[in-house]
Amino acid sequence: MRFTSSAMRLAGLSVGLLFAANAVAGDESQLIESINVYRSQLQRCAGQVSSELPPLSADPRLALSATSIGNLQQAMATAGYPMKNVQAISLSGPRDAAAAMKAIQETFCQIVLDPQFVDVGVSRQAREWRIVVARPLLSARLGDWQAEGQKLLAELNVARTRPQQCGAQSFAATTPLTWNAILGTAAETHSRDMANNNFFDHKDRDGRTPGDRAELAGYDAQQIGENIAAGQDTGRKVGDGWLASPGHGANLMNPQFRDAGAAYAVDPKSDAGIYWTVMFGAQ
């Protein structure tokens, strides 16, 4: 079994100002892209190896200026972001997005690699940078785990019907997956374990891998894959995040997988609040 886991002078001045503004905006977008590439790969941070994480969604409400960063909670309320948790990074000195990313990796890797965060905003004033990552309050009304798991599978099957560009990696369209109750139960067990024990990893607290869990549940597999997510309160958000990630996309679009089961679990005391698992299989 294998696991995959703007007179002429004035006109010239305006054009120059516009170019500068676009350059700054480009740097902000580039930094978000760099953060998401960083999250999409296994990273060593604070003595631990991170899991591969879905990308953060750019949210303009989180692009907070330097003057608004002092009282972060008040700034979030003013911006209209229904915050559950938030962290802000302040950088002084980086000349461009690449230098800012280097500083983040060296000093703030634990913040940008925290799986509970799902949204990001970046603002820049000269060499002053503000990076805000957050997760919102859970607002969706979800059905039971089987119903939401099958909705998520339907979203994934729609994606599989057409070619996908997941980050820098392209995948061909492929056949749909069939719901498998055994894999669904295994997915629910792992989602519940992550929620109740407040962790985010493909290995459970007993060291079992997705392949181990599928076998224990009674699924006789030739190949097993697993995608996990945290913080998103709808299956559509989960699927969109996975489709933006090369590693998650590789499982999602793998033509060898025939079966799948998916589930979520909620624990208000956990960091992320809600956790999702989908298990892919081939017998």
Secondary structure, 3 states (H helix, E strand, C coil): CEECCCCHHHHHHHHHHHHHHHHHHHHHHHHHHHHHHHHCCCCEECCEECCCCCCCEECHHHCCCHHHCCCHHHHHHHHCCCEEEEEEEEEECCCCHHHHHHHHHHHCHHHHCCCCCCEEEEEEECCEEEEEEEEECCCCCCCCHHHHHHHHHHHHHHHHCCCEEECCEEECCCCCCEECHHHHHHHHHHHHHHHHHCCCCCCCCCCCCHHHHHHHHCCCCCEEEEEEEECCCCHHHHHHHHHCCHHHHHHHCCCCCCEEEEEEEECCCCCCCEEEEEEEEEC
